[in-house]
Each structure stands twice: as structure tokens, then as C-alpha cells.
Amino acid sequence: MRMIACTTALLLLALLPARALDTQALVTALRQGGHVVIFRHGATDDSQKDVYPMDFGDMKGQRQLSPKGRAMAAEVGRAIGRLGIPIGVVFTSKLNRAVETGQLLSGKDVEAVAALTDSGAGVTSAMANPSGANELAGLAVRQLVNTPPKAGTNTILVTHKTNFADAFGKDAGDVQEGEAFVFKPDAAAEPKLMARIKPADWLAAAAN
């Protein structure tokens, strides 16, 4: 897979907020498939803290989705279904809050992968020298974003705020819980950032 230039992604992110979100056009495009939608996990319970070193099988040592986060992820999933947007494979972080978000969004089994797991947890540091860990984490996310989905489907990714910043630059670090970036992959070039879409945007589109 071709390495995506981070400067290109940063430029796209800088320009996008200036455009009004055309949800109707976005939904029409998503119905055709061929996109990658990368979500930050849903709203969490701030009273819980991640315990390091991370044990992915220990739910007590991880911050979990809050009831509000679970409800909103399920609502967004139902909205995506009502809009007729086809979902193919779903990849998530290994942390339960991302796994659960992916399941609620898609109604499918998900595949938890290291590339989407919270880079703030130091998961990727063993891939190379520690000083380059964040750069490698960002590259791994960008490679997934630029992998074309199976024809007629859209890929769903669920990750964390740190991974958004690693992959798309510090301007992406303001991504909110449950927010998504929609990309159109291009295996021969850089993917096109189509939109940043919040949970309420999906619900509004499905209500129209």
C-alpha cells in the first residue's frame, strides 16, 4: 500500500471545515460504496481510567463506553441502516470501547487490530525505535484508510483521538467522541477526505 503524504492530509483537514457539509450528497456517495469511514469511539465514562500496562482482556482496567455512548452508537448504526449505506468489514482498536462502538455501529462482528489501538498506550512503540512510534502509528492508520473496500461496500474503522492526530496531524486532534472522517481511498494516490460528520449529522440525514 502506498504511503500517504501527511502534508496532503493536513491540507485537506485545514480546508474542509470551511465547506458546508452536504449530507445528501455524502449519503448518495456512501450508498455506492467505496469509502472508508473512520470513527473515534463513542462517549466514555470519565470516572474510569485505563490501567497500564494494558491488558486488553481486563475490562476493569479500561475506560468503557458510557450508557450515553452506547445509546448514541446504536442510534448512529440504525441511522446508517435506514440510509441504505452498505457496510463491509469493520476494523477496530483492541480496546473494548472501540470494539463495542464498532459492533453497535455495524451490527456485525469486528476485527480488532493493533494499527487502530490507542497509540497513547504505547502499543506501537515496539514496531521500531520509540521516538518514531507515533509516526509509525499514523502510517498504519493511513494505510488502512487508503485500502479500497470490497466493491459495493464501505469499510468502518474505529480508533482513538491520539491515532487521529498521529495519522492526520494535530488539527485532527479535536475529533470528538463518536465523530467520523469519511475518506475515498485511491490505491494509486492519496485518499480524498470527503467530510467530517458528527453523530447528530447521521441522525438528521436519516430523519429527512
N, C-alpha and C positions, 0 to 999 in steps of 0.2 A: 504494500500500500504506500502511496506517495505521501511524503511528509508535507504537512500543511504549513504554510508560512504564517507564523504568529502575527506578523505585522499586518497581513491581509485581514486576519480575523479581527484584530484590534480596530482596523479602519472600518470594517463593516459594523462592528458594535458601536463605534462612535457615531456613525451616520444614522443607524436605524431609529433611535428614539425620536429623531426629527420628523419621521414619517408617521402619519396616522395609520393605525392598524386596520386593514381592510379584512375583516374576519370572513366575509362572504367569499372573497377571492381565495383566502387561505384555505378555507374548508373545501372549496371546489378543487384546489390543488391536492389537498391531502386525500380526498376521495379517490384520486387517480393512483395513489401510492407513490413510492419512490423517494420518500423523505425519511429523515431521522429526527425524532423529537426527543430532546434530552431535557429531563426534568430534574430539578432539585427535589429531594424528598419532601413529603408533606410536613405540616406543622408538628412540632415535638413538645414534649413535656420538659420544660426548662429545669424542673426540680431534680431531674435525673442527670447523671454525668457519665461520660464514657470513662472506663477504667483501663489504664494502660499497664502492662502490655495487653493488647486487645485479644480477648477470647471470643471469637465470633459465635460460638455455641452458647455463650453465657448471656442470657437476656438481661440479667440483673446488672451486668457490667456495661450496658449500653443505654444511651438515651433513646427512648422509644417515641413512636407517634403518640400524640395526644388524642383524646376522643374527637376533638375538632379536626385534627389532621386526618384521622381515619375517615371521618364522615365526608370531608371535602374531597379526598382522593377517590372515594367511592362515587361521589356525585360527578366529579370530572369524568370518571370512567363511564358512567351512564350517559353523560352528555356526548362523549366521543362516540359511543354506540348509537345514540339517536341521530347523530350527524352522519352516520354511514361511513365513518373513517375506518378503513381496514388496518388491523394491527397484525404484524408478523411476529418476529422474535422480540423478546423483551430481555434486556440485559440490565442487571442492577449491581450496585455495590454489595459487598458481603455483609454489611451492617443491616440489622433487622429492619430499621426504619425505612431503608431504601427497598429491601426485599418486599416488605409489606405494602409500600407505596406502589411498586410495580404490579403486584398481584391485584390490588384494588383498582388501579387504573385500567388494567387489561382484562381481568377475569381469567388470566392464564397462568400456567407455570412460568417461572422466570429462571434465568441462569445468572447466578451471582459470580462476578468476575473481579479479579484483582485490579484491573485497569480502572474501574469505576469506584473502588473502595477509597474511603476518605484519605487523601494524601497527607492530611494533618496528623493522621495516626502513625505515620512513618512506615506504612505498609510497603511503599515502593522503594524505600531507601536501599534495600539490598540489591536492587537491579543494577546499580552502578555506584560510583562514589557518592557519598551522602550529599555533597554540595550540588550535585546535578539531579537530585531526586525529584524536585519539583518540576524541573524541565522535562524529565522523563515521564512523570505522571501526566503532564499536559499533553505530551506527544501521544501517549497511549489513548487518551480520551479523543484527541483529534483524529487518530486513525480509525476509531470506531465511528465517529461522526461522518467520516468520509468513506465509509463502506456502504455501497449501494444495497438497499434491501431486496428481498425476493420480489419479483415483478408483481405489481398489483397490491403491495403491502407497504406499510410504514414500520420502521424499527423504533422501538421505545427504549430509551436509556434512562436510568435513574441514578443520580450521583449526589455529590455534596458541594457546598459552597466553595471549599478550597480547591476542588477539582475544576470547577468553572473558571476560577481565577488562574489556575495553572494552565488551562487549555486555551483560554481566550483573552487573558490579560486582566489587569487589576480592575478595569472598568466593568468586567463581568462579575466582580466580587460583590456587587449589590444585588445579585439574584436573590429573590425572596423564596421562602419555603413554598413549594408547590408550583413555582413559576417554571416555564419551559421555553427553550430556544428551539425553533424549527429550522432545520437545515435541509438543503437539497444537495446531496453528495454528487461529486464528479470525480470519478476514479482517475481522470487524466489531468485534473487541475484542483483548485481549492473549492470546497463546498460553498454554496450560497446561503447566507443567513437570511431566511425569509421573514422571520418575526420573533419577537419575544411576546409570549402570551401568558397571562395570569389565569389562575383558576376561574375567576369571575368571567373572563372572556369566553371560556368554553361554555359556561352555563348560559351566558347571554346569547351566544350563537345558537345553542340548541333550543332556546326558548322562542326564537324568531321563526 
